[in-house]
Amino acid sequence: MVIPEDRATVETNFRNTLNGKSRIFEMRVRSQAGKLLYLSTNINPMFERGEVVGCVGIARDVTQRKKLEQEITELKNFNESIVQSIGSGLITLDLERKITSFNLAAEEALGWRASEVIGRYFDELFPAVEVDQMLSEPESDEAGSPLLHREMELTRKDSKRIHIGFTLTPRRDNRNRRVGMIISFRDISQIKQMQAEVLRMDRLASLGVLASGIAHEIRNPLAGIKTVAQTLEEDFDPNDGKREYVARIIRQVNRMDELLRTLFSYARPKSPMRQSCQLQEIVNEVKGLMHQRFDKGNIQFEEVYADDLPLIYVDFHQIQQVFLNLFLNALDAMPNGGRLALTARPLASAALRADGRGANLPAPPQGLYSEVRISDTGEGIPKENLQAIFDPFFTTKPQGSGLGLSIVYRIMEEHHGDIRVESAVGEGTTFSLLLPTA
């Protein structure tokens, strides 16, 4: 009757009983109809004159109970698999704010392991202001209904802050009593960054149209002013002190004209005429233009190229402008001299594309890129300015136009490349470029 898998267990328990020990165990048997039954068995030794002469046992059918236990276990495993596989982070708390569950998506988003946090108070993981904001009663909308979907910034284990969209739901038992809370959330940092980038690009497009119109309207009167000033300059005697005033007018007009050319370059960028180029050739052209500035400014320029660096597929002159602008910025950041280093290496694919200020965007198309890093030992960029350095007209230089890095950023976008920046005040700045290869 006992199924083969359980016979060894049954025999062991009977031997122990014959040795004078009572045993309680479960076994599976086949009924006459072939049905599998679970029996909870209790057998006890029978003694006569101090010796075991037999045993007596009672067996109770627990098939239904075992079936219910299996169904509960399967249901629990099924629910657990669903919780662990969903894309949203899920955290459950009891009434004391202790964490009772923490799924895989929550681990990935927040950097904590479930084994590290289960049983700990929620307040131990996050700053008090964030805990209060997340666990507070939701505000109501105009119709008076509570806002189920809310957004906030949350601090990860590694101290990085992410944007999340979340819902807070009461957790209730089968008697409808509140026994805790369920927090469901998603990391929406990338969505927030892309929204900000779209707004920024709309703003830049509007500024470009405005700048183009203003530049066109101003350029014609400037040409007239310059012509009249040059005529006046010729009418004055060479020793006449008034010639200096006219010369100043002409210099300022030239400065305005240069600024307008920069505005046109930003507002109406030319489509890149791509061709296969050697990166070293572009850099050599820029070095020739900057050689005297390097010597005069006591700048030590270093360059290192990987042996297997591929050709890049770019507009030679536009990328030359990119390097020229970045080199000029580096020189301005090192008024007392310093070191400017350029390193280049091939990079298969791009891990994460940034919006130029450290915010991650979708990666560029899969492929091979040349990564160029330009590092200086200058003053560095304050953290609060990093978010604005690629915005048009943002500058900290007394005579700066604030368009150099904006043009660099736009050129890199036109090339389907990438530019990002890292900087620390007092340590220097590094610009990283991803250039498409041939």
Summary of the structure (lengths in Angstrom):
residues: 438
radius of gyration: 37.5
end to end distance: 77.1
largest distance: 146.2
contacts: 1198
relative contact order: 0.07
helix: 42%
strand: 29%
